[in-house]
Amino acid sequence: MAYRVAISGSYGGLNLGDEAILESILRELRSSLDLDVIVFSRNAKDTAQRHHVRAIPSRAMNKDELFKELGKLDLFILGGGGILFDGMVEEILRDVNWARELGIPVMIYAVGVGPLNSPEAKQLLVQTLNKVDIITVRDGEAKRLLNGLGVNHEIEVTADPALLLKPQPFTKEMLDKEGIDPDTRLVGFSVREPGPAAPDLNIDHYHAILANAADFMVERFDAQILFVPMETGVNRDPQHSHAVISKMANAQRASVLKREYSSTQIMGLVGHMEFVVAMRLHMLIFAALQKVPFVPLPYASKVSGLIAELDMPLPSLAQLNIGQLCAYLDRSWDNRKALARKLEDKTPALQEKAKKTNRILCDFLASLTAKEK
C-alpha cells in the first residue's frame, strides 16, 4: 500500500525559494517511494497547479477539519526552509503538535532556524521538537541554535533541498520578452523586504548601497543590471527592486524581471548571467548551481551558513559602506573565474548532503506499516 504523507511549510506564498524547496522534496520522494502526498499550503490552488499535487488551505481550516486530514497520515513532514523564526513559530508548529496528539510520526525536514528572540517562541520550539521523531536541519548554525535552546533530540545536519534542482532553459524568446539582449554583460541583483525573518534590515542603508553598487557595475564593467524578484506581493521584492533603481544614476541600464516564472526557469535565467549580487538565499543557491560567481549580502545566518559551506568570503551588510562594497565587487569581479571554479568544486558535496534528507525519510517510512486506505 502507498504511504500517505503530508508536507507543511511556507508554501503557496509566491516565494520562489520556498517553491524550489517543495519541488525538490516532491521530486525526491516520488522517485523513491509509492506515496500519496498532500501539501498544507497558504494557497492550495497555486500549490496544486504549480506542483501537480493535492493541497489543502490548512491555515484556513479549524482543528476538527485538520484532525480529519492528519488522522489519515502515515507521516507528517515539516519543512524545509527557514520557517522557525519569531512570529512564525506558533503558526508553523500548530499542526506538528496536533499530529503528535493523534500519534502521527513527525519528521522535521532540512529546516533553518532563527532569528529567535521571543522567550515564548523558544519555549514552544523546544517543547515541540523534543517530541518529534526525526530532526534534520539545513546548516550547522541551526543545529547549534537548537542545541543551545535545549533541544536534546538527535539533530542531523543536511542541506537545502533546492540544491538538487536542475534548471529549465530560459530561451532567447523569453529573453526577448523581458527586453534582455543575450549578448549583453548581464549582472543579476536580488533584494528582499525587511520583516520578522530580517528584523535588523535597514531599508535606507541597503537601498543606497545596492543602488551605488549597481551604478558601479554599469560604469566599471559595462553591465546591464537585472533585478530578479524571488517573492511577490505587497511591499515585496518588486517594490524594493524598483526603489533601488530609483536611486541609481544609471537607472536606464537596470530593469526588473516582469513576468512570472518557475524556480527552475529562474535558475535557467541565472545561467545567462556573468555575475550575481544577492540577498536572497535561493538566488545564491541558483547561482552556485549554475557556477555563476556571486557576491552575497547576508542578512541572516541562513545566508552565512551557505557561504561558509562554500568556503567563500563573506562581507557584512550592516557594516559595509558604499566604498567598501564597490571595492569588494571589483576584487570579486577580477576573481570571478576562481570563484566559479570554487563553486564547481564545493557544490557537489552540498548536493550529497541534500540527498541525505530524503534517504533518512525513506528509511524511516520503511520502518513503519502503512495504514489501511
N, C-alpha and C positions, 0 to 999 in steps of 0.2 A: 504494500500500500504506500501511496505517496505521503511524505511528511507534510504537515501543514504548518507553515511558519509565518509570522508577521514581522515586518521591518518597520521600525519607527525612528524618526529623526526630524531634521528640519527640511522636510521635502514638500514640494508643491508651493514653495515660496518664491520661485523665479530667481533663485541664486544658482548660477551655472556650476559653481563649485560643489554645492550640495547635490545637484542633479548628476554631476560626474561621479560622485561617490556612490549614489544609488545605482546608476547604470553599471558601474563596475561590480558592486555587490551582487546584483541580479545576474550579471553575466557569469560570474564565477560560480554562483550557486547552481544556475541552470546547466552549466557544463559538467557539474559534479554529481548531482542527485536528481531523483524524481521528486519534485516538490510542488506543492500548492501554496503559492505565495500571495500574501495580502500586504499592502503598504498602508500604514497610518499616515495620512497626508493632511497638510493645510489646505490643499486644493486638489481634491480627489479627481476631478475631471482632467486637470492638467497632467497629473501623475499617470493616470490611466492611458491618456493619449500619448504621452511622451515615452513611457516605458513599457506599454503593452502588458499591463499588469492590473489585477483587481486592486482598487484603492477605496478607502473609506475616509470621510471627513471626521477624523477621530476627535479633534478639538471641539467640534460642534455636537458631539454625542454625550449622552448622560451615562451614569455608571451602569445602569441596567443594560443599556444598549451595548456598551463596551464589554460588559461581562459576557454577554451572549457571544460576541466575536472571540474574546480571549479564551473562553471555555473550550473552543474547538481546536485550540492550537497544541502542537507538539513542542514548539519553541517560540519564545518571544525574543526578538533581536532589537537591541537599542544601538543605533549608530549608523554610520560613522559620523565624522565631522566634529567640529569644535562646538558642541552643544551643551556642555556643562559649565555654565557661567552665571554670574549674578543676573537675576531677572528671568532666567530660562530654566533653572534647575527644578523649581517646583512643578512647572508645567510638563517638562520632559520626563520627570521621574514618576509622575502620577500613574501612568499605565504600567510602569515596571512594578510598582507596589501592588497594583490591582492584579497583575499577572501572578505575582508571588502569593497573593491572598488566595488565589484559585489553585495554587500548587503547580503553575506552569513554569517550566525551566526558563531561565533568562540568561542571555549572553550579551555582554557589552562589547560592541564591535568597533575596534580601532577609533576610539573617540579621542578628542582633545579636551583639555580641562583648563578653565580659567578665562578671564580673571574672576576670582572669588574673594570677596571681602565680607559678605554678609554672614554673621555667625549662624543664622537660621539656615541659610543655604548650605553652609559647610556641614552642619549637623545632619541635615536631611540627606545630603550626599553620602556621608559616611554610613549612616544607618541603613540606607538603601543598598549601597554597593556591597556591604558586608553580608547581604542576604542573597545575592545573585549567585549563579553557578560558575560563570566564566567572565573574566575581565581582560580585555585587550585594549591597549591604548596605542596611539599612533606616534608617540615620541617619548623619549626618556624623561623630559620635563614633566609630562602628565603623570607618569608613574611616581616621580619624586614628590609631586604635589599631593597626590592621593595618599601615599605612604605617610607624608608629613601631617596630613589631616587626621590620620588614624584609621585608614582603610587597611585592615590586616589580611584581606583576601589576597591570594596569589594574583599578580598582575603581569601579563605578558606584553612586552613592547613589540609591536609590529610596524606597520607604516600605513600611510594614507591609501585607501583603495583606488583612488583616481590614478595612481601611478601605473596601473595595469591597463589603462585605456589605450586604444590606438586611434590615430587621427583619421578623420574623413577628409577627402580632398576639398580644398577651398578653391574652386575653379576660377579660370580667367573671367568667365561670365559673372560670377559672384563678386570678383574684384571690381569689374567694370560698374556693376550696380552700386557699389559703395564709392565709386569715383577714385579708386586706387590704381595707380599706374604700376604694373608688375615690374617695371624696370627701375622704379624709384628706390632709393635707400629708405626703407620703411623701419621706423622705430615705434614699438608699441608701448603705451603707458597704461597703467591700471591704478585707479584710485578707489577709495571706499569712504563710506559715511562714518561719522562718529556714532556712538551708541553704547549699549551695555557690553558688547564684545570688544570695543575700543574706547573705553571711558576717558582716557587721557589724551585723545587726539585733539589737537588744536587746529581748527579749520583754517584760520587766517595764516598760521605759520606754515602748514603744509601746502595750502593752495599757492602761496607766494613762492615757496621753494620749488614746487613742481613746475610752475609757470616759468621760472628762470631756468630751470634745468631743461625744459623743452626748448626754450629760446636758444640756449647754449648748443643743443644738439642740432638745431636747424642751422645756426650760423657756423658752427665749428665743423660739422660733418655733412652739411647739405642734406639733412634728413627731412623726410615727411613724417609728421607725428600723427599716430592713430591711437585715440583713447578707446579702450575696449571695456565696455560696461559688463561686469560679471553679475551684478544684481540690479534688477529694475524695480520700479515702484516709486512712490513719493519720496523725494529727498534722498534718492539712492545714487548709484554710480553715474547715470547720465547727467543728472543735475550738477554733481560735483565736477564731472569732466568739463562741462560747459563753463562752469565757474572758473576753473583753472585756465581754460583757453581765453576767457575774457580778460585775464591779467597778462596775457602774452603780448610781446611786441610784434611777434611774427604769427599772429593768430591765423592768417591766411594759409599758413603751412601746416595747420593742425585741423583734425576733424574727429568726430565721434562716430563710432560704428552705429549705423542707423537701424538695420533690420535685425530680426530675431534669428538666432542660430542655436543649434545644439552644442553641448560641451565639446563633442569630438570635432565638430565643424570649426569651433573657435581654435581648437588645437591645430587643425589644418591651416587656419589663417596665421597662427603664430609661426608656422613653418616658412612663411613668406617674409618674415621679419629678420632684420640683421641684428637687432638688439632689442631688449625689453627693460623697462624701468617700472617696477610694480610694487604695490602694497598688498594686493590680493594674493593669498596663498596659492590658489589654484591657477592663477595666471603664471606664477613662478613654476608650479609643477608642469604646466603645459610647455613652458619654455625649456625646462630641463628635459622633458621627454623628446622635444624636437631639437635638442642640442643647440639651442639659441642662447648665446651669452646674455646675462642679465645683471642688473643691479637691484637688489631687494631694498625696500624701505620698510623695515619691520616695525609694526605697531603692537605686536603681541608675541607671546612665546611660541605660538604655533609656527610663525614665520621663522623666528630664530632657530627653532628646532630643526626645520628642514635645512636651513643653511648650514647648521652645524653638521648634519649628516652628509652634506655635500662637500664639507671642508672648504667652504668659500668665505671670503671676507665679509664682514657684517657692519655696515655703518649704523649709527643710532639716529633714527629720525628726529627724536626730540632734541638731540644735541647738535644736529647739523645746522650750519648756516649755509647761505646760498653759495658762497665762495668754496666752502669745503666740499659741497655736493658736486659742484661743477668740476673741481679738481679730481674728485673720486671718479666721476663719469669719464673724464679724459683718460685717466690711467686704465680704467676698465675697458674702454674702447680700444686703447692700444694693445691691451692684453686679451682681446676677445677670442682670438684663436686658442690661446692657452685655456681660457675659461670654457670654451666649447669642448676641448679635449678632456677637461676635468669632469664636465657633465657626462661625457661619454663613458668615462671610467667609473664614476661613482653611482650613477643612476641604476645600473643593473642590480647592485646589492640591495638598494632600497626596494626595487621591484620584487626581489626574492622575499624580503621581509613582509611586503604587502600580500604576497601569495599565502603566507603562513596563516593569516587570519581565517581564510576560507578553509584551510586544512584543519585548523582547530575546531571550527564549526562543524565540519563534516564528520570528524572523528567523534565529536560529542553526540551528534544526531544518531550516528551508527550505534551508540551505546543505549539509545532509547528505543522503546517499542512504539511504533506509530499507532495512534488512536484509530478505532473503528470509524470509518467515514459513512 
